[in-house]
Amino acid sequence: MTPRTLLQRYARPLMAAALATAAALPCAATEIIAHRGYSAKAPENTVGAFNLAWESGTDACELDLYLTKDGQIVILHDKDTKRTTGVSKVVAESTMEELIQLDAGSWKDPKWKEEKIPVLQQCLATLPEGNKRFYLEIKCGPEVVPALARTLGPWQSRANQLAVISFNAEAAAATKKALPWMKVYLLAGGKDKEKKPRTDVTPFIEQAKKLGLDGLDLGQDWPWSEAFVKQIRDAGLGVLVWTVNDPAKAKELAAMGVEGITTDDPVLIREALAKK
């Protein structure tokens, strides 16, 4: 089965667009980003999770991508499929055809048993036209960039609807070089490799600027404050935060001026931000 066949089989862009428009809640200044789709309600990183997120009125969705053994881009968070399929396959050592056969939904609930590991084209096909957006997280390294550039090249006319994020600075830089029209953000958690809290964001600001990136996407465990956000924005960088499921915390971060909040439950957070 080819990516084109999968696209024809699963794509529902027009339906998703119509439902998203009808179901949209009052717009907030802060972008709400559904983490791996509506992962609080649906199996993460599946077409069903993304469609449910759009239907719920989310502003954006985040997904995770890997390169397969045969050079295709598939969507899942872990480098091994065990957690979400019950079958252990290393993505980089498996073909697309092997991976897309796996049940990626039953672990969440039996009603999702028809959900499979999707390819990138399937997920992009769910994206409504307009101001909705996909954040594509590169989970591997720069080896995926040529395939990513081929897939996203035709999307340049909808550049405002796509962005790439990655912890891997080399992958982020390679993406920006291959797709200069694409917004690219550097990811960073609030703890270093020794699990010690990070307090100074300056090195990440400098790295993002050096690589020509557009912003930082930081964990909620950083020492957030208005001054912290201002430091990043004054450097000419965008500011996103992940993964926030506490409504009170989300309201605090929005008040500080973050541009986007990633959450497992976009409806919960959107409703919280809409309250005075």
MOSULFEN-V840827 format. One line per field, one symbol per residue. ss: DSSP state (2 for helix, 1 for strand, 0 for the rest). burial: # if it has 24 or more other C-alpha atoms within 12 Angstrom, else .. A space follows every 10 residues. Layout:
ss=???
burial=???
//
This chain:
ss=0022222222 0022222222 2220000000 1111100000 0000002222 2222220001 1111111000 0011100001 0222200001 2220022220 0010000002 2200010012 2222000000 0011111100 0222222222 2222222222 2111110022 2222222200 0011111100 1000001000 0222222222 0000111110 0000022222 2222000111 1100002222 2222220001 1110022222 222200
burial=..#..#...# ###..##.## #..##..#.# ########## ########## ########## ########.. ########## #..##...## ##.####### #####.##.. .#.####### #########. .######### #####.###. ##..#...#. ########## ######.##. ########## .......... #..##.###. ########## ##.#...##. ###.#.#### #######.## ########## ########## ###...
//
